[in-house]
Amino acid sequence: MRDLSRFATLAAALLIAGMAAAAEPVFPPGSRIGIVPPPDMVPARGLAGFQSRTNGAAIVLIEMPAEAYPSVAAGFTDEALKQQGFVLTSRESPKVGAADAILVSGEQSENGRTTAKSILVAADPTMTALVVAQYLPSTPESVRAELVAAMKTMQLRPPLPIERQIEALPFRLGDLAGFRPVRVLAGNSILLTDGPKDQIREAEQPVLIVAQSFTPGPPPEQREALARAALVANTLLKETVLERSQGFRQGGADWHEIVATAKDGISDRSVVVMQTIRFEPDGYTRTVGIVRAEVREAVMPRFRRIVDSIAPK
């Protein structure tokens, strides 16, 4: 019976793969990455990806610069995955379109909760693509095979104009305050900067990231703890020291804001960081601005203009 079960799972996976190959990929709005999603999956709200209507599974599509591939791929070694608490169950090296890819599956425990994941990374000369499927550890093998088969249908389309990517975001930016949009990430966040470079290292240019989460925020008494934990988790910074941390009410919404001094994680350059979180009934919007300490007086008011202009769609 066990052999019959394995045969049935393999047969289902082959059938799914054949069906996927015959279908056209679906590209979420503003995304360069597309897949042929499983039949029960629909576009996810507020991010580039898909979610199941029946089993809680989700597939997220993440775009990164082409130069990110070596460091991302280095995190897929057995030892690196183990250090991240990822218990590896399978590894593949599939061909995805014209690109070589790495695909790993396993389980990961975070904050006392275990989730099962399949992660695929691939690159072409213009970008690095990351496809992440997340599902319950109890998910049947047939459903896991369906998710992995869908991930292998990944296709890339040519770069989209930044204006089109911004239109697909789940929020509006009313005032860019002279900042320049660089790229949209995962369909729910945007990176802006003031300067000519798209790759910002060592805090050489001010940067601001706006990201929308549709996970409900914590109750009011836990919001400061969330804000502080999110700031400390920023691996771009070190030696972070809070100047102020406060909650307030503005525009019919609850907010929490932190201003802190820190050092750039690579150059040790002194910087100032402003993190603002706007809480809504069905999620929250987080912005993080980082600027060199010596130009804070000129740039921080511009961060404020952008933050105050953000509105949910």
CORSUL-V348631 format. One record per run of one state. SS is the DSSP state (alpha for helix, beta for strand, coil for the rest). FROM is the first residue (numbers start at 1). TO is the last residue. If there is no record, write none. Layout:
BEGIN
{{SS;FROM;TO} {SS;FROM;TO}}
END
This chain:
BEGIN
{{coil;1;1} {alpha;2;22} {coil;23;25} {beta;26;27} {coil;28;32} {beta;33;35} {coil;36;40} {beta;41;43} {coil;44;48} {beta;49;52} {coil;53;57} {beta;58;64} {coil;65;65} {alpha;66;74} {coil;75;77} {alpha;78;83} {coil;84;85} {beta;86;92} {coil;93;94} {beta;95;96} {coil;97;98} {beta;99;110} {coil;111;112} {beta;113;124} {coil;125;126} {beta;127;135} {coil;136;140} {alpha;141;151} {coil;152;154} {beta;155;156} {coil;157;161} {alpha;162;167} {coil;168;170} {beta;171;173} {coil;174;179} {beta;180;185} {coil;186;188} {beta;189;194} {coil;195;205} {beta;206;213} {coil;214;219} {alpha;220;232} {coil;233;236} {beta;237;250} {coil;251;252} {beta;253;264} {coil;265;269} {beta;270;280} {coil;281;282} {beta;283;292} {alpha;293;309} {beta;310;312} {coil;313;313}}
END
